[in-house]
Amino acid sequence: MASGAPLFVTLSVILELVWVVRAHYEFSNDDVAAVLEHLSGVRHVMMERSDVVQLAVDWMRRGLDFADALHLACSEACEQFATFDDRGFARKAAKLGVVPPVVLLR
């Protein structure tokens, strides 16, 4: 990072970064958002699908889990997003009016 050499950050690395800062450093949603927004603003860093990362950050700030939000944001071409997650993901997504809509499979 300090060298200024071009750096490409994949979506899987972003997911791992969020997991690490949450699990090991106990970052809040606001802290996670700040890290990702800072990273996306570094001139020599190119983030894969930065548009969907930003949408996922927005949805995370509004109550969705970041990983769920990122998967959903990457599914913009789909008619529906199916999940087995019964912890409230579908209800929260419906409340936010996200597109595509999230459907709980049973």
C-alpha angles and dihedrals in degrees: 000000000000094000093065092229113151112273128194116202116199126212091250090055090049090053090049092047091053091047092051097047090047099043101037104025098029094228117183123230089263091052092048090049091050092051093050093044091049091049092050090052096055106108098223095043119093115192119205109245093355088177093062092042089056091048090049090050090052092050091046089054087052094053111279124122108256096236092049090047093050093049090048094047090052089055097065092128093057127094093220139006113222123206140173089204105123094177091098103278093128093046093047092047091049090050089053092046093231123180124257095037117238117237123197113224118207 
